[in-house]
Amino acid sequence: MRRISISLLLLLCLCGCGREAQIYERVEAHFAQSGYTLRQKQEAPPLQLPQPHRYYGLQDGDGLAVYLFPDGKEARQAKLKLEQEASLEWDFLIPLYFVKGPVLIVYFTNPAKAKLPLFEKLERLVQRLELP
């Protein structure tokens, strides 16, 4: 009985980890198809959240962080909290927040580029993202 429980636990873990990998792959592929070149970085993203995440550098010096939440509600709550806690320390880097399902995507750019056309372009890009 114990052997079955351990096997089930491992299977559930692998399925969960597999889903995370699929989500990251979809996000990477979707941004690449839209003309972005992503390079996964080993360093931590500017925003530290306890959720599983990946952080990417883009060809133009911008950054992209992808955080995975258990569900869309938690991702939306995190987005609202981050927007409300905007810091004055962010004068050199502007975060733009987008939620698609259980995924919070944060695009980091400099203040000169953080204009409405960029926001609208990214918003459309995230809306078209298909998740597993």
C-alpha positions as CSV (number, residue, x, y, z in Angstrom):
1,M,0.0,0.0,0.0
2,R,2.8,2.4,0.9
3,R,4.6,1.7,-2.4
4,I,1.4,2.6,-4.3
5,S,1.1,5.8,-2.4
6,I,4.7,6.8,-3.1
7,S,4.2,5.9,-6.8
8,L,1.0,8.0,-7.0
9,L,2.7,10.9,-5.3
10,L,5.6,10.8,-7.8
11,L,3.2,10.6,-10.7
12,L,1.2,13.6,-9.5
13,C,4.4,15.5,-9.0
14,L,5.6,14.6,-12.5
15,C,2.3,15.6,-14.0
16,G,2.4,19.0,-12.2
17,C,5.9,19.6,-13.2
18,G,5.1,18.6,-16.8
19,R,2.3,21.2,-16.9
20,E,4.6,23.9,-15.6
21,A,7.1,23.1,-18.3
22,Q,4.3,23.1,-21.0
23,I,3.2,26.6,-19.8
24,Y,6.7,28.0,-20.0
25,E,7.2,26.4,-23.4
26,R,4.0,27.9,-24.7
27,V,4.8,31.4,-23.4
28,E,8.3,31.2,-24.9
29,A,7.0,30.0,-28.3
30,H,4.2,32.6,-28.3
31,F,6.6,35.5,-27.6
32,A,9.1,34.1,-30.2
33,Q,6.3,33.9,-32.8
34,S,5.5,37.5,-32.1
35,G,9.0,38.6,-32.8
36,Y,10.6,38.6,-29.3
37,T,13.9,36.9,-28.6
38,L,13.9,35.4,-25.1
39,R,17.0,34.4,-23.2
40,Q,16.4,32.6,-20.0
41,K,18.4,34.3,-17.2
42,Q,19.8,32.6,-14.1
43,E,19.4,35.7,-12.0
44,A,16.3,36.4,-10.0
45,P,13.7,38.8,-11.5
46,P,13.4,42.3,-10.1
47,L,10.1,41.3,-8.4
48,Q,10.6,38.4,-5.9
49,L,7.4,36.3,-5.6
50,P,7.3,32.8,-4.0
51,Q,5.6,31.2,-7.0
52,P,7.5,29.1,-9.6
53,H,8.8,31.4,-12.2
54,R,11.2,32.0,-15.1
55,Y,13.0,35.2,-15.9
56,Y,14.0,36.1,-19.5
57,G,16.1,38.9,-21.0
58,L,14.9,40.3,-24.3
59,Q,16.9,41.5,-27.3
60,D,16.2,45.2,-26.5
61,G,17.3,45.0,-22.9
62,D,13.8,44.6,-21.5
63,G,12.9,41.7,-19.2
64,L,10.1,39.3,-18.9
65,A,9.1,37.3,-15.8
66,V,6.5,34.5,-15.9
67,Y,5.0,33.4,-12.6
68,L,2.8,30.4,-12.2
69,F,-0.1,30.4,-9.7
70,P,-2.5,27.6,-8.7
71,D,-5.4,29.4,-10.4
72,G,-6.4,32.5,-12.2
73,K,-7.9,34.1,-9.2
74,E,-4.6,34.1,-7.3
75,A,-2.8,35.4,-10.3
76,R,-5.2,38.3,-10.6
77,Q,-5.0,39.0,-6.8
78,A,-1.2,39.1,-7.1
79,K,-1.4,41.5,-10.0
80,L,-3.7,43.9,-8.1
81,K,-1.5,43.8,-5.1
82,L,1.6,44.5,-7.1
83,E,-0.1,47.4,-8.9
84,Q,-1.3,48.9,-5.6
85,E,2.2,48.6,-4.0
86,A,4.0,50.4,-6.7
87,S,7.3,51.6,-5.4
88,L,9.1,54.9,-6.1
89,E,12.3,52.8,-6.4
90,W,11.0,51.7,-9.8
91,D,12.1,54.9,-11.6
92,F,14.7,53.0,-13.7
93,L,12.4,50.1,-14.6
94,I,8.7,50.0,-15.2
95,P,6.8,46.8,-14.7
96,L,3.8,46.1,-16.9
97,Y,1.5,43.3,-15.5
98,F,-0.7,40.9,-17.5
99,V,-2.7,37.8,-16.4
100,K,-3.7,34.9,-18.5
101,G,-5.3,32.0,-16.6
102,P,-3.0,31.0,-13.7
103,V,0.0,32.9,-15.2
104,L,1.2,36.4,-14.2
105,I,3.4,37.9,-16.9
106,V,5.5,40.9,-15.9
107,Y,7.2,42.9,-18.6
108,F,10.0,45.2,-17.4
109,T,11.0,48.1,-19.6
110,N,12.6,51.6,-19.1
111,P,10.3,54.6,-18.5
112,A,10.9,56.0,-22.0
113,K,9.4,52.9,-23.7
114,A,6.5,52.3,-21.1
115,K,3.9,54.0,-23.3
116,L,0.4,53.0,-24.3
117,P,1.3,51.4,-27.7
118,L,3.7,49.0,-25.9
119,F,1.1,48.1,-23.3
120,E,-1.7,47.6,-25.9
121,K,0.6,45.4,-28.0
122,L,1.6,43.2,-25.0
123,E,-2.0,43.0,-23.8
124,R,-3.1,41.7,-27.2
125,L,-0.2,39.3,-27.3
126,V,-1.1,37.9,-23.8
127,Q,-4.8,37.6,-24.7
128,R,-3.9,35.4,-27.7
129,L,-1.7,33.1,-25.6
130,E,-3.2,29.6,-25.5
131,L,-2.3,27.6,-22.3
132,P,-2.5,23.9,-21.7
